[in-house]
């Protein structure tokens, strides 16, 4: 395994390693205005939500690595104390990328990227009309992490109003992740279309799962089952009873007669198949047979 001490490599190389390793990251398409009312738009992937009460988002326009200059977004946030954070979906990903171009001060990236300026309700910066979710924010605090190139500037924002495209909401007014179709940033020129990689994992039982440490040794030390498989198996409240196992074996005897007296390895392989379909109950009953 390659190992690096940050101060022993260039900031540029460290920057690339960090961005490629910590990925994918959500994108904040941040809209600001300067003291003269000129609009600015720029994307940032050092971004996330950190609190619901109060509703707080943080993004970081880092100092440029190559020349240690600051970005207009940071300067505008310092001057006006307001920002609109727009999420980026697949429909606007190329326009978002174009808005990252380092145009001179005063140039309107909305126009350069072909995005529509939509008036906000409670803050002065404009919303991106094409974005499916827009957060109007007041800047609470800006935390400067350093003075050298690559240093971040944490813009801590309080959401004062949010707008969500009706097409992205279900009947309970919850966001449908498939319809939202968000895009995330990775290293280099790589992006990720979130909905193409969605999968669901049941949350740990509130009644407490048995845990890997309470599994039979042959399951816990299986050469077939992976860590993910063990994680699924461990998220059950109790193991099947001997009676339930016997009933299961009777039920599958005609369909899978080869499993009745099969080796432990063969049973583990079949249990892994059950797990691939989310059938944890059958997997356990076979493993305990």
BELMO-V308846 format. One line per field, one symbol per residue. phi: phi as a letter, one per 20 degrees, with the letter a starting at -180 (. if undefined). psi: psi as a letter, one per 30 degrees, with the letter a starting at -180 (. if undefined). burial: I if it has 16 or more other C-alpha atoms within 10 Angstrom, else O. A space follows every 10 residues. Layout:
BEGIN
phi->???
psi->???
burial->???
END
This chain:
BEGIN
phi->.fccdgfecf ffffgfffff eebfdfddee dccefenffc bbebdebadc adbffccccc ffffffcmed eggffffffd mcbdddfddf fcfffgffff geffgnfefg ffemdeedfe eccegeeegf ffbcdecdfe acdeerddgn fecfeeddfd acccggfede feldfeffff lfdcdcelee ccegffdfbd cgfgffemff nffdeggfeg dgedfegfff ffffecfbeg fgffffffff fegffcffef dffggfffff fffgffdmef ffgffffef
psi->kkkkkeffll eeeeeeeefe eillklkjjk kllafggkkk kkkkfiklkf kfiljklklj jlkkeeggll leeeeeeeef gllkjklkle fgeeeeeeff killkfkjfe eefglkkkkl efleklljef kfkkjkkkje kjjkflglkf kljjjjkkkf kkkkkeffka fghkkjeeee hlklkalbgk lkjeffgklk kklkkfgjlf lefglkefee gkfekleeee eeefhkellk leeeeeeeee efeeeifffe glleeeeeee eeeeefggie eeeeeeff.
burial->OOOOOOOOOO IOOIOOOOII OOIIIIIIII IIIIOOOOII IIIIIIIOOO OOOOOIIIII IIIOIOOOOI OIIIIIIIOI IIIIIIIIII OIIOIIOIIO OOOOOOOIII OOIOIOIOOI OOIIIIIIOI IIIIIIIIIO OIOOOOOOII IIIIIIIIII IOOOOOOIOO OOOOIOOOOI IIIIIIIOOO OIIIOOOOOO OOOOOOOOII OIOOOOOOII OOOIIOOOII OIIIIIOOII OOOOIOOIIO OOOOOOOOIO OOOIOOIIII IIOIIOOOOI IIIIIIIII
END
